[in-house]
Amino acid sequence: QVQLVETGGGLVQAGGSLRLSCAASGRTFGNVAMGWFRQAPGKERAFVASSASGTLTLYADSVKGRFTVSRDNAKNTVFLQMNSLNAEDTAVYFCAARVGLPSRRPDDYIYWGQGTQVTVSS
């Protein structure tokens, strides 16, 4: 069992930055792939980024070059640094975890956080 808690959401102006954190507990963090997804009103949950221990990291095309995933395995925490934010990035952001390699598919993830709202004003 893995428990996930996201923090760091909020309101930011277009062009600004936010850093989301996801603290995990309950399982050896190093063996778990961590993913970030987002869901805007009226839309399906969409892949943002995913990271496994080591260097394997996946990004959605829409955030590549603007968002960066990093991990602190000692603190069982994964971060999503979001730069150059725009209105299309407004969504609830979810952290998710799965045993195995990073995946772009939400259905591959078993454990989910409660989500944190990110709102970008234009």
C-alpha positions as a Python dict, from the first residue, in 0.01 Angstrom:
ca = {
    (1, 'Q'): (0, 0, 0),
    (2, 'V'): (123, 347, -90),
    (3, 'Q'): (-22, 673, 39),
    (4, 'L'): (37, 989, -164),
    (5, 'V'): (-11, 1351, -61),
    (6, 'E'): (31, 1637, -308),
    (7, 'T'): (110, 1993, -208),
    (8, 'G'): (216, 2310, -382),
    (9, 'G'): (-79, 2401, -600),
    (10, 'G'): (-219, 2750, -620),
    (11, 'L'): (-289, 3052, -836),
    (12, 'V'): (-15, 3188, -1059),
    (13, 'Q'): (1, 3435, -1346),
    (14, 'A'): (77, 3322, -1697),
    (15, 'G'): (451, 3286, -1744),
    (16, 'G'): (505, 3207, -1379),
    (17, 'S'): (623, 2894, -1203),
    (18, 'L'): (504, 2649, -940),
    (19, 'R'): (656, 2343, -782),
    (20, 'L'): (435, 2056, -680),
    (21, 'S'): (543, 1797, -427),
    (22, 'C'): (417, 1446, -371),
    (23, 'A'): (511, 1271, -51),
    (24, 'A'): (481, 893, -55),
    (25, 'S'): (461, 653, 235),
    (26, 'G'): (399, 288, 287),
    (27, 'R'): (633, 122, 38),
    (28, 'T'): (997, 123, -64),
    (29, 'F'): (1001, 437, -272),
    (30, 'G'): (1292, 339, -487),
    (31, 'N'): (1099, 52, -647),
    (32, 'V'): (805, 266, -749),
    (33, 'A'): (747, 469, -1063),
    (34, 'M'): (584, 803, -989),
    (35, 'G'): (356, 979, -1232),
    (36, 'W'): (191, 1318, -1258),
    (37, 'F'): (-145, 1358, -1429),
    (38, 'R'): (-385, 1647, -1461),
    (39, 'Q'): (-753, 1688, -1517),
    (40, 'A'): (-917, 2004, -1640),
    (41, 'P'): (-1292, 2062, -1601),
    (42, 'G'): (-1486, 1855, -1851),
    (43, 'K'): (-1178, 1671, -1972),
    (44, 'E'): (-1027, 1330, -1912),
    (45, 'R'): (-729, 1280, -1687),
    (46, 'A'): (-417, 1343, -1893),
    (47, 'F'): (-59, 1231, -1856),
    (48, 'V'): (196, 1495, -1761),
    (49, 'A'): (517, 1320, -1658),
    (50, 'S'): (649, 1004, -1501),
    (51, 'S'): (975, 907, -1340),
    (52, 'A'): (1143, 592, -1213),
    (53, 'S'): (1455, 560, -1005),
    (54, 'G'): (1753, 642, -1219),
    (55, 'T'): (1727, 845, -1533),
    (56, 'L'): (1414, 714, -1707),
    (57, 'T'): (1163, 997, -1729),
    (58, 'L'): (868, 1053, -1963),
    (59, 'Y'): (697, 1384, -2045),
    (60, 'A'): (387, 1478, -2235),
    (61, 'D'): (468, 1679, -2547),
    (62, 'S'): (265, 1971, -2414),
    (63, 'V'): (493, 2016, -2112),
    (64, 'K'): (829, 1905, -2249),
    (65, 'G'): (1089, 2174, -2193),
    (66, 'R'): (872, 2354, -1936),
    (67, 'F'): (810, 2093, -1666),
    (68, 'T'): (1072, 1888, -1485),
    (69, 'V'): (1026, 1586, -1262),
    (70, 'S'): (1273, 1514, -987),
    (71, 'R'): (1286, 1274, -695),
    (72, 'D'): (1430, 1271, -348),
    (73, 'N'): (1430, 901, -267),
    (74, 'A'): (1564, 963, 83),
    (75, 'K'): (1252, 1167, 159),
    (76, 'N'): (1016, 954, -51),
    (77, 'T'): (913, 1264, -240),
    (78, 'V'): (873, 1347, -606),
    (79, 'F'): (856, 1701, -741),
    (80, 'L'): (708, 1860, -1049),
    (81, 'Q'): (870, 2191, -1135),
    (82, 'M'): (642, 2383, -1370),
    (83, 'N'): (777, 2684, -1557),
    (84, 'S'): (633, 2912, -1824),
    (85, 'L'): (282, 2824, -1716),
    (86, 'N'): (-11, 2916, -1937),
    (87, 'A'): (-388, 2901, -1905),
    (88, 'E'): (-398, 2556, -2067),
    (89, 'D'): (-205, 2421, -1768),
    (90, 'T'): (-497, 2499, -1536),
    (91, 'A'): (-616, 2170, -1387),
    (92, 'V'): (-620, 1952, -1081),
    (93, 'Y'): (-285, 1779, -1067),
    (94, 'F'): (-260, 1426, -934),
    (95, 'C'): (35, 1223, -822),
    (96, 'A'): (24, 850, -886),
    (97, 'A'): (241, 547, -821),
    (98, 'R'): (293, 206, -972),
    (99, 'V'): (538, -77, -931),
    (100, 'G'): (746, -97, -1244),
    (101, 'L'): (848, 132, -1524),
    (102, 'P'): (700, 476, -1592),
    (103, 'S'): (380, 473, -1794),
    (104, 'R'): (166, 732, -1974),
    (105, 'R'): (-156, 544, -1904),
    (106, 'P'): (-358, 636, -1593),
    (107, 'D'): (-495, 281, -1574),
    (108, 'D'): (-143, 149, -1511),
    (109, 'Y'): (-127, 332, -1178),
    (110, 'I'): (-271, 178, -866),
    (111, 'Y'): (-213, 448, -607),
    (112, 'W'): (-336, 807, -637),
    (113, 'G'): (-319, 1123, -433),
    (114, 'Q'): (-613, 1350, -368),
    (115, 'G'): (-502, 1614, -619),
    (116, 'T'): (-399, 1976, -594),
    (117, 'Q'): (-548, 2263, -791),
    (118, 'V'): (-328, 2469, -1022),
    (119, 'T'): (-485, 2780, -1170),
    (120, 'V'): (-303, 2997, -1422),
    (121, 'S'): (-447, 3341, -1482),
    (122, 'S'): (-394, 3507, -1818),
}
